[in-house]
């Protein structure tokens, strides 16, 4: 450990600030990276260049471990703590290990949850850098996203005001096509060396998009929880302020650009993904060459190249370290209830090569296994071509009692005493939630280890009940996780179970094939993972499914947008309900990211703040310059 373990355990930030961190160059050297592979960002963090993948391309991959969880309480069940703890436990046992996790949004950091660097003696450090700006990746995503939003409103204003000839001169002033315009030429099948060669009809096709303002699905983003911006009216000033229309804000990590950044393989792939983003459709008959509604993309708006430029640094993963001094990548932060909820494919691929065949890479999927893990398998593994060796499902006695019918758990309020006293009857009623998650993971053909994140109030009898249920459900092993209090030593038992599980055979398979229809995919996930009896579609969802099928998008995987607090669409329903149906209220396309996302019930893409947000505790010590109150 690069920090002394103390009892009682100090606050997270006190532990992090007491750590004797290694210089980031030393961390890099320990995994075979040179100064030429790095772009340092201070003493303790650095960007890693993507050509490292080419440098180590012939090295076999390390073992690949995904950490997920049962359906959590609003307090979380220690999944990130356990992810870092597994890595620290492996390092404690002398194994080569790399941790790959997401960068947290400032929304939760300043809102309800607080930071996401882990906790206790299982953390990524420096905690302040991790939880705040880090290297600016989230801000880069926001800049690229809002540039596209500005381009949309600019085009709406200018296209209705000026002739096609003026648009052609404005967009290609030197009578030369930009790279984006050349892509549009190819899309439309027009052969032309320069814009002046175009016929009037082809100019109309090339430069007049005829965007239907009512079809626009691209909102703006900001990386704070600000409920007042969920629905807004823009363009209320004079004519030059743009057209008046209703829109809104999402939180930055909900942006399709964040999802695409996390799934891309290199800069060229990211550029293609930016161009494929669909912002809306044309008016009916607006593109006269086809006479039907057509999707409008960022490429059509001639802005995809500039968006990629804003992301050219953000595509490189950020190298940091755990409290064991072991290496960690912190990269990308897509939400797991409305996006894929996993760190980047690039970070995982680099880490797997750096660790080699006798090493381990531990990554984390957001929220419960029905959200992040299902998307890790069906989306991330599909895109990356990587196959996991083991899944770790984090469980807590507290959450299982909640699923057994315990009182409501509310962030910021004291726990009911029933959660801190032995109650085997309530615990046993909630065990089905753990059982269903284990069964779901095994459907993908991957060995499962259950990690019990033990709290001080958990009794030996309660732990034994959890162990028995997990083993009967098909887990390879059940291990205690005491990483919060003891760091790497407290994760050794769990690490040993993971090592053993990684030696088991893997028969990995996706839940559905690409060629399934959109409805068949939805119904497969709903039936197999959530255990609903069926699906009810709104008229809007039915229309979207037909539209996306007609557009040739039915081959894309699904990213189910649903609450993380229940197997159902209703966060109030706990346990493992049966005899219910899933309402699909809408289906949207994130073509740049590479998936379709059905909305299960009502989903919000901009969180709100609690009555007493976490930011009320955060300040700066003016004498030392240190952050205080960050958790």
C-alpha positions as CSV (number, residue, x, y, z in Angstrom):
1,X,0.0,0.0,0.0
2,X,1.1,3.5,-0.7
3,X,-0.7,4.6,2.5
4,X,-0.7,3.3,6.0
5,X,-3.9,1.3,7.0
6,X,-5.4,2.7,10.1
7,X,-8.3,1.7,12.4
8,X,-10.8,3.3,12.8
9,X,-10.9,4.1,9.1
10,X,-10.4,7.8,8.3
11,X,-12.6,9.6,5.8
12,X,-12.0,8.8,2.1
13,X,-10.4,12.1,1.3
14,X,-8.1,11.9,4.4
15,X,-6.9,8.5,3.2
16,X,-6.3,9.7,-0.3
17,X,-4.5,12.8,0.7
18,X,-2.2,10.8,3.0
19,X,-1.1,8.5,0.1
20,X,2.5,8.6,-0.9
21,X,1.8,8.4,-4.6
22,X,4.3,7.1,-7.2
23,X,5.2,9.6,-10.0
24,X,3.1,8.6,-13.0
25,X,6.3,7.9,-15.0
26,X,7.2,5.2,-12.5
27,X,3.7,3.6,-12.7
28,X,4.1,3.7,-16.5
29,X,7.6,2.1,-16.5
30,X,6.2,-0.7,-14.3
31,X,3.9,-1.8,-17.1
32,X,6.4,-1.4,-19.9
33,X,5.5,2.1,-21.1
34,X,8.1,4.7,-22.1
35,X,8.1,8.5,-22.0
36,X,7.3,8.4,-25.7
37,X,4.1,6.5,-24.9
38,X,2.9,9.2,-22.5
39,X,1.5,12.7,-22.5
40,X,2.0,13.7,-18.9
41,X,-0.8,15.8,-17.2
42,X,1.1,16.8,-14.0
43,X,3.0,14.5,-11.7
44,X,0.4,11.8,-11.1
45,X,-1.7,11.4,-14.2
46,X,-1.0,11.0,-17.9
47,X,-2.6,10.3,-21.3
48,X,-1.4,7.2,-23.0
49,X,-1.0,7.3,-26.8
50,X,-3.1,4.9,-28.9
51,X,-0.1,3.6,-30.9
52,X,0.7,1.5,-27.8
53,X,-1.8,-1.0,-29.2
54,X,0.3,-1.4,-32.3
55,X,3.5,-1.6,-30.2
56,X,2.2,-4.6,-28.2
57,X,-0.2,-6.1,-30.8
58,X,1.6,-9.5,-30.8
59,X,1.4,-10.0,-27.0
60,X,-1.5,-12.3,-25.8
61,X,-4.2,-10.7,-23.7
62,X,-4.5,-10.9,-20.0
63,X,-7.4,-12.4,-18.1
64,X,-10.5,-10.2,-18.4
65,X,-12.8,-9.6,-15.4
66,X,-16.0,-7.6,-15.2
67,X,-17.4,-6.5,-11.8
68,X,-21.1,-5.9,-11.5
69,X,-23.7,-6.0,-8.8
70,X,-27.2,-7.0,-7.6
71,X,-30.0,-4.4,-7.9
72,X,-28.7,-1.7,-5.6
73,X,-30.1,0.6,-3.0
74,X,-29.9,4.3,-3.8
75,X,-26.7,4.3,-1.6
76,X,-24.9,1.8,-3.9
77,X,-23.5,-1.5,-2.7
78,X,-19.8,-0.9,-3.0
79,X,-19.3,-2.0,-6.6
80,X,-16.5,0.5,-7.4
81,X,-14.9,-0.1,-4.1
82,X,-14.9,-3.9,-4.9
83,X,-13.6,-3.3,-8.4
84,X,-10.6,-1.5,-7.1
85,X,-10.4,-3.9,-4.1
86,X,-10.2,-6.9,-6.5
87,X,-7.3,-5.3,-8.3
88,X,-5.6,-4.4,-5.0
89,X,-6.1,-7.9,-3.8
90,X,-4.5,-9.3,-6.9
91,X,-1.6,-6.9,-6.5
92,X,-1.3,-7.9,-2.9
93,X,-0.9,-11.6,-4.0
94,X,1.9,-10.5,-6.4
95,X,-0.2,-10.6,-9.6
96,X,0.1,-8.2,-12.5
97,X,-3.1,-6.3,-12.6
98,X,-4.7,-3.2,-14.3
99,X,-7.9,-1.5,-13.3
100,X,-10.2,0.1,-15.9
101,X,-13.0,2.2,-14.7
102,X,-15.2,5.2,-15.8
103,X,-14.6,8.9,-15.0
104,X,-17.4,10.2,-12.8
105,X,-19.8,13.0,-13.8
106,X,-19.9,16.1,-11.7
107,X,-23.6,15.6,-11.5
108,X,-23.5,12.8,-8.9
109,X,-20.2,14.1,-7.5
110,X,-21.9,17.3,-6.4
111,X,-25.4,15.8,-6.1
112,X,-26.5,12.7,-4.2
113,X,-23.9,10.1,-4.6
114,X,-20.6,11.9,-4.2
115,X,-17.4,10.8,-5.9
116,X,-16.7,7.5,-7.5
117,X,-13.0,6.9,-6.9
118,X,-13.8,4.0,-4.5
119,X,-13.7,4.4,-0.8
120,X,-11.8,3.6,2.4
121,X,-8.5,1.8,1.5
122,X,-9.7,0.8,-2.0
123,X,-9.4,3.9,-4.1
124,X,-7.9,5.5,-7.2
125,X,-5.7,8.4,-6.4
126,X,-5.5,11.3,-6.6
127,X,-9.1,11.4,-5.4
128,X,-9.5,15.1,-6.2
129,X,-8.3,14.8,-9.8
130,X,-10.4,11.7,-10.3
131,X,-13.7,13.2,-9.1
132,X,-13.3,16.7,-10.6
133,X,-11.9,17.7,-14.0
134,X,-9.2,15.0,-14.4
135,X,-7.8,15.8,-17.9
136,X,-11.0,17.5,-19.3
137,X,-12.4,14.6,-21.2
138,X,-16.0,15.2,-20.1
139,X,-15.7,18.9,-21.0
140,X,-14.4,17.9,-24.5
141,X,-17.5,15.7,-25.0
142,X,-19.7,18.6,-23.9
143,X,-18.0,21.0,-26.3
144,X,-18.4,18.6,-29.3
145,X,-22.0,17.9,-28.4
146,X,-22.9,21.6,-28.1
147,X,-21.1,22.4,-31.3
148,X,-23.4,20.1,-33.1
149,X,-26.4,21.6,-31.3
150,X,-25.3,25.1,-32.4
151,X,-24.8,23.8,-36.0
152,X,-28.4,22.5,-36.1
153,X,-30.0,25.8,-35.1
154,X,-27.7,27.8,-37.3
155,X,-28.7,25.6,-40.3
156,X,-32.4,25.9,-39.4
157,X,-32.0,29.7,-39.4
158,X,-29.9,30.1,-42.5
159,X,-31.4,27.5,-44.8
160,X,-34.8,29.0,-44.8
161,X,-33.4,32.5,-45.3
162,X,-30.9,31.9,-48.2
163,X,-31.0,30.4,-51.7
164,X,-29.3,27.1,-52.5
165,X,-26.7,29.0,-54.5
166,X,-25.8,31.1,-51.5
167,X,-25.6,28.0,-49.3
168,X,-23.3,26.4,-51.7
169,X,-20.9,29.4,-51.7
170,X,-21.2,29.7,-47.9
171,X,-20.4,26.0,-47.3
172,X,-17.7,25.8,-50.0
173,X,-16.4,29.3,-50.5
174,X,-13.3,28.3,-52.4
175,X,-15.2,26.1,-54.8
176,X,-13.6,23.1,-53.1
177,X,-15.4,20.3,-51.2
178,X,-14.5,19.8,-47.5
179,X,-14.0,16.3,-46.3
180,X,-17.5,16.2,-44.9
181,X,-18.9,17.4,-48.2
182,X,-17.1,14.6,-50.0
183,X,-18.7,12.1,-47.7
184,X,-22.1,13.7,-48.5
185,X,-21.3,13.4,-52.2
186,X,-20.7,9.7,-51.7
187,X,-23.8,9.3,-49.6
188,X,-26.0,10.9,-52.4
189,X,-24.2,9.1,-55.2
190,X,-23.3,12.4,-57.0
191,X,-20.1,12.6,-59.1
192,X,-18.6,16.1,-59.1
193,X,-15.1,17.5,-58.8
194,X,-16.1,21.0,-57.5
195,X,-19.4,22.6,-56.4
196,X,-19.5,24.9,-59.4
197,X,-19.9,21.7,-61.6
198,X,-23.2,20.8,-59.9
199,X,-26.5,21.1,-61.6
200,X,-29.2,23.2,-59.8
201,X,-31.0,19.9,-58.9
202,X,-27.8,18.4,-57.4
203,X,-27.1,21.7,-55.5
204,X,-30.5,21.3,-54.0
205,X,-29.8,17.8,-53.0
206,X,-26.3,18.6,-51.7
207,X,-26.9,21.8,-49.7
208,X,-30.6,22.0,-48.7
209,X,-31.3,19.6,-45.9
210,X,-34.8,20.8,-45.1
211,X,-34.6,19.7,-41.5
212,X,-37.9,19.0,-39.8
213,X,-37.6,21.1,-36.6
214,X,-40.1,18.8,-34.9
215,X,-37.9,15.8,-35.5
216,X,-34.8,17.1,-33.8
217,X,-33.7,14.8,-31.0
218,X,-30.3,16.5,-30.3
219,X,-30.5,18.5,-27.1
220,X,-27.7,20.4,-25.3
221,X,-25.6,19.1,-22.4
222,X,-24.0,20.4,-19.2
223,X,-22.1,18.3,-16.6
224,X,-24.1,19.3,-13.5
225,X,-27.4,18.0,-12.3
226,X,-29.8,20.9,-13.2
227,X,-33.4,19.9,-13.3
228,X,-34.5,23.4,-14.4
229,X,-32.9,22.8,-17.8
230,X,-34.8,19.6,-18.6
231,X,-37.2,21.5,-20.9
232,X,-36.5,24.9,-22.3
233,X,-37.5,27.3,-25.1
234,X,-34.7,28.7,-27.3
235,X,-34.6,31.5,-29.8
236,X,-36.9,33.9,-28.0
237,X,-34.9,37.0,-29.1
238,X,-34.8,38.8,-32.4
239,X,-34.6,36.9,-35.7
240,X,-30.8,36.6,-35.6
241,X,-31.0,34.6,-32.4
242,X,-32.4,31.7,-34.3
243,X,-35.7,29.9,-34.7
244,X,-37.9,29.5,-31.6
245,X,-38.4,25.9,-30.6
246,X,-38.7,23.7,-27.6
247,X,-35.6,21.6,-26.5
248,X,-33.7,20.9,-23.3
249,X,-30.5,19.8,-21.7
250,X,-29.2,16.4,-20.8
251,X,-26.2,15.7,-18.5
252,X,-23.0,15.4,-20.5
253,X,-22.3,11.8,-19.7
254,X,-25.7,11.0,-21.3
255,X,-24.5,12.3,-24.6
256,X,-24.3,9.9,-27.5
257,X,-20.8,11.3,-28.1
258,X,-19.7,9.9,-24.7
259,X,-21.1,6.5,-25.6
260,X,-19.4,6.6,-29.0
261,X,-16.1,7.7,-27.5
262,X,-16.3,4.7,-25.1
263,X,-17.0,2.2,-27.9
264,X,-14.6,3.5,-30.7
265,X,-11.5,1.6,-31.6
266,X,-9.3,4.5,-32.9
267,X,-9.5,8.0,-34.2
268,X,-10.7,7.0,-37.7
269,X,-13.5,5.0,-36.1
270,X,-14.4,7.9,-33.9
271,X,-14.5,10.2,-36.9
272,X,-16.9,7.8,-38.7
273,X,-19.1,7.6,-35.6
274,X,-19.4,11.4,-35.3
275,X,-20.5,11.5,-38.9
276,X,-23.2,8.8,-38.4
277,X,-24.9,10.6,-35.5
278,X,-28.6,11.2,-36.5
279,X,-30.0,14.5,-35.2
280,X,-33.4,14.3,-36.8
281,X,-35.0,13.8,-40.2
282,X,-35.9,15.8,-43.2
283,X,-39.4,17.1,-43.9
284,X,-41.5,14.7,-46.0
285,X,-40.3,15.1,-49.5
286,X,-37.6,17.5,-48.4
287,X,-34.8,15.6,-50.1
288,X,-36.4,15.7,-53.5
289,X,-34.2,12.9,-55.0
290,X,-35.8,10.3,-52.8
291,X,-39.2,11.9,-52.0
292,X,-39.4,10.5,-48.5
293,X,-38.3,11.3,-45.0
294,X,-34.5,10.9,-44.6
295,X,-32.2,10.9,-41.6
296,X,-30.1,14.0,-41.1
297,X,-26.6,13.4,-39.7
298,X,-23.7,15.4,-38.3
299,X,-21.9,14.6,-41.6
300,X,-24.8,16.3,-43.5
301,X,-24.3,19.4,-41.3
302,X,-20.6,19.5,-42.2
303,X,-19.6,19.5,-38.5
304,X,-18.4,15.9,-37.7
305,X,-14.8,16.7,-38.5
306,X,-14.7,19.7,-36.1
307,X,-16.4,17.5,-33.4
308,X,-13.7,14.9,-33.8
309,X,-11.0,17.6,-33.5
310,X,-12.4,18.6,-30.1
311,X,-12.1,14.9,-29.0
312,X,-8.6,14.1,-30.3
313,X,-7.1,14.3,-26.7
314,X,-10.1,12.8,-25.0
315,X,-9.8,9.5,-27.0
316,X,-6.5,8.7,-25.1
317,X,-7.1,6.9,-21.8
318,X,-5.9,8.5,-18.5
319,X,-3.3,6.6,-16.5
320,X,-3.6,6.8,-12.7
321,X,-2.9,4.4,-9.8
322,X,-4.7,2.6,-6.9
323,X,-3.7,2.8,-3.3
324,X,-1.6,-0.3,-3.9
325,X,0.3,1.7,-6.5
326,X,-1.0,-0.6,-9.3
327,X,-1.9,1.0,-12.6
328,X,-5.4,2.2,-13.5
329,X,-7.1,3.6,-16.6
330,X,-9.9,6.1,-16.0
331,X,-11.6,6.7,-19.3
332,X,-15.1,7.8,-20.4
333,X,-18.2,7.8,-18.3
334,X,-21.4,6.8,-20.1
335,X,-24.4,6.3,-17.7
336,X,-25.6,2.7,-17.4
337,X,-29.3,3.3,-17.3
338,X,-29.5,5.3,-20.5
339,X,-26.2,4.3,-22.2
340,X,-23.8,1.3,-22.0
341,X,-22.3,2.2,-18.6
342,X,-18.8,0.9,-19.2
343,X,-15.4,2.4,-19.5
344,X,-13.7,2.5,-22.9
345,X,-12.9,-0.3,-25.3
346,X,-9.6,1.4,-26.0
347,X,-8.6,1.4,-22.3
348,X,-9.4,-2.3,-21.9
349,X,-7.6,-3.3,-25.0
350,X,-4.4,-1.4,-24.1
351,X,-4.5,-2.8,-20.5
352,X,-5.0,-6.4,-21.7
353,X,-1.9,-6.1,-23.9
354,X,0.2,-4.4,-21.2
355,X,-0.6,-7.1,-18.6
356,X,0.0,-10.0,-21.0
357,X,-1.0,-13.7,-20.6
358,X,-0.1,-14.0,-16.9
359,X,-1.8,-10.7,-15.9
360,X,-5.4,-9.6,-15.1
361,X,-7.5,-6.6,-16.1
362,X,-10.4,-5.7,-13.9
363,X,-13.2,-3.5,-15.2
364,X,-16.6,-2.4,-13.9
365,X,-20.1,-2.2,-15.4
366,X,-22.4,0.5,-14.0
367,X,-25.4,-0.2,-11.8
368,X,-26.9,-3.7,-11.4
369,X,-26.1,-6.6,-13.7
370,X,-29.4,-6.2,-15.5
371,X,-28.1,-2.8,-16.7
372,X,-24.3,-2.5,-17.0
373,X,-23.4,-6.2,-17.3
374,X,-26.0,-7.0,-19.9
375,X,-24.7,-4.1,-21.9
376,X,-21.1,-5.0,-21.3
377,X,-21.8,-8.4,-22.9
378,X,-24.3,-7.5,-25.7
379,X,-22.8,-4.1,-26.7
380,X,-19.2,-3.7,-25.5
381,X,-18.0,-7.3,-26.1
382,X,-19.8,-7.2,-29.5
383,X,-17.9,-4.1,-30.5
384,X,-14.5,-5.0,-29.0
385,X,-14.4,-8.7,-29.8
386,X,-13.1,-9.3,-26.3
387,X,-14.3,-12.3,-24.2
388,X,-14.5,-12.0,-20.4
389,X,-13.0,-14.8,-18.2
390,X,-15.1,-14.1,-15.1
391,X,-17.9,-12.0,-13.7
392,X,-17.9,-10.7,-10.1
393,X,-21.3,-9.9,-8.7
394,X,-21.2,-7.6,-5.7
395,X,-24.0,-8.2,-3.1
396,X,-24.7,-6.7,0.3
397,X,-26.9,-7.9,3.1
398,X,-28.4,-4.4,3.3
399,X,-29.6,-4.5,-0.3
400,X,-31.0,-8.1,0.0
401,X,-33.0,-7.1,3.1
402,X,-34.5,-4.2,1.0
403,X,-35.5,-6.6,-1.7
404,X,-37.1,-8.8,0.9
405,X,-39.5,-6.0,1.8
406,X,-37.4,-3.8,4.1
407,X,-38.2,-0.1,4.6
408,X,-37.3,2.4,1.9
409,X,-33.6,3.3,1.7
410,X,-33.1,7.1,1.1
411,X,-29.8,8.7,0.4
412,X,-29.0,11.3,3.1
413,X,-31.3,9.8,5.7
414,X,-30.4,7.4,8.5
415,X,-30.9,3.7,7.8
416,X,-33.8,1.9,9.5
417,X,-32.4,-0.2,12.4
418,X,-33.7,-3.3,10.6
419,X,-30.7,-3.0,8.2
420,X,-28.2,-3.0,11.1
421,X,-29.7,-5.9,13.1
422,X,-29.8,-9.6,12.3
423,X,-33.0,-10.5,10.4
424,X,-32.7,-13.8,8.6
425,X,-36.3,-14.0,7.5
426,X,-36.2,-10.6,5.7
427,X,-32.8,-11.5,4.2
428,X,-34.1,-14.9,2.8
429,X,-37.0,-13.2,1.2
430,X,-34.7,-10.9,-0.8
431,X,-32.2,-13.6,-1.9
432,X,-34.1,-14.2,-5.2
433,X,-32.6,-10.9,-6.4
434,X,-29.1,-12.3,-6.1
435,X,-30.1,-15.6,-7.5
436,X,-31.6,-14.0,-10.7
437,X,-28.5,-11.9,-11.3
438,X,-26.3,-15.0,-11.0
439,X,-28.5,-17.0,-13.3
440,X,-28.5,-14.1,-15.8
441,X,-24.7,-13.9,-15.9
442,X,-24.4,-17.7,-16.4
443,X,-26.6,-17.4,-19.5
444,X,-23.6,-15.7,-21.2
445,X,-21.4,-18.7,-20.5
446,X,-19.0,-17.0,-18.1
447,X,-18.0,-18.2,-14.6
448,X,-19.5,-16.1,-11.7
449,X,-18.0,-15.2,-8.4
450,X,-20.1,-13.5,-5.7
451,X,-18.4,-10.8,-3.6
452,X,-20.2,-10.0,-0.3
453,X,-19.4,-6.4,0.5
454,X,-19.5,-6.9,4.3
455,X,-20.6,-4.1,6.6
456,X,-19.8,-4.1,10.3
457,X,-23.4,-4.9,11.3
458,X,-23.6,-8.1,9.1
459,X,-23.7,-11.2,11.2
460,X,-22.0,-14.6,10.5
461,X,-25.4,-16.2,10.2
462,X,-26.5,-13.7,7.5
463,X,-23.3,-14.2,5.6
464,X,-23.8,-18.0,5.5
465,X,-27.4,-17.6,4.2
466,X,-26.0,-15.4,1.3
467,X,-23.2,-17.9,0.6
468,X,-25.6,-20.8,0.4
469,X,-28.0,-19.1,-2.0
470,X,-25.3,-17.9,-4.3
471,X,-23.7,-21.4,-4.6
472,X,-27.1,-23.0,-5.3
473,X,-27.7,-20.4,-8.1
474,X,-24.5,-21.6,-9.8
475,X,-21.7,-19.3,-8.6
476,X,-18.2,-20.7,-8.7
477,X,-17.4,-19.2,-5.3
478,X,-18.5,-16.7,-2.7
479,X,-15.9,-14.5,-1.1
480,X,-15.9,-11.8,1.6
481,X,-14.7,-8.3,0.5
482,X,-13.2,-6.3,3.3
483,X,-11.3,-3.9,1.0
484,X,-12.8,-0.7,2.5
485,X,-11.2,-1.4,5.8
486,X,-8.0,-3.3,4.8
487,X,-7.3,-2.5,1.2
488,X,-5.3,-5.1,-0.7
489,X,-5.1,-7.5,2.2
490,X,-8.9,-7.3,2.6
491,X,-9.3,-8.2,-1.0
492,X,-7.0,-11.2,-1.0
493,X,-9.7,-13.8,-0.4
494,X,-11.8,-12.4,-3.3
495,X,-8.8,-12.2,-5.5
496,X,-8.0,-15.9,-5.0
497,X,-11.6,-16.8,-5.9
498,X,-11.3,-14.7,-9.1
499,X,-8.0,-16.3,-10.0
500,X,-9.5,-19.8,-9.7
501,X,-12.7,-18.8,-11.7
502,X,-10.5,-17.4,-14.5
503,X,-9.1,-20.9,-15.0
504,X,-12.5,-22.3,-15.6
505,X,-13.7,-22.9,-19.2
506,X,-15.7,-20.0,-20.9
507,X,-18.4,-20.7,-23.3
508,X,-19.3,-17.1,-24.1
509,X,-22.3,-16.2,-26.1
510,X,-24.5,-13.2,-26.9
511,X,-28.1,-13.1,-25.8
512,X,-29.3,-12.5,-29.3
513,X,-27.9,-12.5,-32.9
514,X,-27.5,-9.3,-35.0
515,X,-30.1,-10.5,-37.5
516,X,-33.0,-10.6,-35.0
517,X,-35.6,-8.0,-35.5
518,X,-35.8,-5.0,-33.2
519,X,-38.9,-6.4,-31.4
520,X,-37.4,-9.8,-31.1
521,X,-34.3,-8.3,-29.4
522,X,-36.4,-6.2,-27.0
523,X,-38.5,-9.2,-26.1
524,X,-35.5,-11.5,-25.6
525,X,-33.9,-9.1,-23.1
526,X,-37.2,-8.4,-21.3
527,X,-38.0,-12.1,-21.0
528,X,-34.5,-13.5,-20.3
529,X,-33.0,-10.8,-18.1
530,X,-35.9,-9.0,-16.5
531,X,-38.3,-12.1,-16.5
532,X,-41.4,-10.1,-17.6
533,X,-44.2,-12.0,-19.3
534,X,-44.2,-9.7,-22.4
535,X,-43.9,-6.2,-23.8
536,X,-46.4,-3.4,-24.5
537,X,-45.5,-0.9,-27.1
538,X,-46.9,2.6,-27.4
539,X,-47.9,3.9,-30.9
540,X,-44.8,6.1,-30.9
541,X,-42.5,3.1,-30.2
542,X,-44.2,1.1,-32.9
543,X,-43.7,4.0,-35.4
544,X,-40.0,4.3,-34.4
545,X,-39.4,0.6,-34.8
546,X,-40.8,0.7,-38.3
547,X,-38.8,3.8,-39.2
548,X,-35.5,2.3,-37.9
549,X,-36.2,-1.0,-39.6
550,X,-36.9,0.9,-42.9
551,X,-33.6,2.8,-42.4
552,X,-31.7,-0.5,-42.2
553,X,-30.8,-0.1,-38.5
554,X,-32.4,-3.3,-37.1
555,X,-29.0,-5.1,-37.0
556,X,-27.8,-2.8,-34.2
557,X,-27.7,-4.1,-30.6
558,X,-30.0,-2.7,-27.9
559,X,-29.1,-0.4,-25.1
560,X,-32.2,-0.7,-22.8
561,X,-32.9,2.6,-21.1
562,X,-34.4,1.7,-17.7
563,X,-34.2,2.4,-14.0
564,X,-31.3,0.7,-12.2
565,X,-33.3,0.3,-9.0
566,X,-35.5,-2.5,-10.2
567,X,-35.7,-5.4,-12.6
568,X,-38.8,-3.6,-13.9
569,X,-39.4,-0.1,-15.3
570,X,-40.7,1.0,-11.8
571,X,-38.0,1.8,-9.3
572,X,-40.4,1.2,-6.4
573,X,-40.8,-2.5,-7.3
574,X,-38.1,-4.5,-5.6
575,X,-37.1,-8.2,-5.4
576,X,-37.8,-10.4,-8.5
577,X,-41.4,-9.7,-9.6
578,X,-43.2,-12.1,-11.9
579,X,-46.4,-11.8,-13.9
580,X,-45.8,-8.3,-15.2
581,X,-45.3,-6.7,-18.6
582,X,-42.6,-4.1,-19.8
583,X,-43.9,-0.9,-21.3
584,X,-41.7,0.4,-24.2
585,X,-42.7,4.1,-24.5
586,X,-40.2,5.0,-27.3
587,X,-37.2,3.7,-29.2
588,X,-34.4,6.0,-30.2
589,X,-31.3,5.6,-32.4
590,X,-27.7,6.3,-31.3
591,X,-26.2,5.4,-34.6
592,X,-22.9,7.1,-33.8
593,X,-22.6,5.0,-30.7
594,X,-23.8,2.0,-32.6
595,X,-27.0,1.0,-30.8
596,X,-30.8,1.5,-30.5
597,X,-32.2,2.4,-27.1
598,X,-35.7,1.5,-26.2
599,X,-37.2,3.5,-23.3
600,X,-38.6,1.3,-20.5
601,X,-41.3,3.5,-18.9
602,X,-40.3,7.1,-18.1
603,X,-36.6,7.9,-18.3
604,X,-34.8,11.2,-17.5
605,X,-31.5,12.2,-19.0
606,X,-30.9,15.1,-16.7
607,X,-30.8,14.3,-12.9
608,X,-31.9,16.7,-10.3
609,X,-30.3,17.8,-7.0
610,X,-31.4,16.6,-3.5
611,X,-32.5,19.0,-0.9
612,X,-29.0,18.9,0.6
613,X,-26.6,18.2,-2.2
614,X,-23.1,16.9,-1.6
615,X,-21.6,20.2,-2.7
616,X,-22.7,21.8,0.5
617,X,-19.8,19.9,2.3
618,X,-17.1,20.7,-0.3
619,X,-14.7,23.6,0.2
620,X,-11.0,24.5,0.1
621,X,-8.6,24.9,3.0
622,X,-7.2,28.3,2.3
623,X,-4.0,27.6,4.3
624,X,-3.0,24.4,2.6
625,X,-4.9,24.6,-0.6
626,X,-6.4,21.1,-0.1
627,X,-9.9,20.1,-1.0
628,X,-12.1,19.3,2.0
629,X,-15.5,17.6,2.3
630,X,-15.2,15.6,-1.0
631,X,-16.5,12.0,-0.5
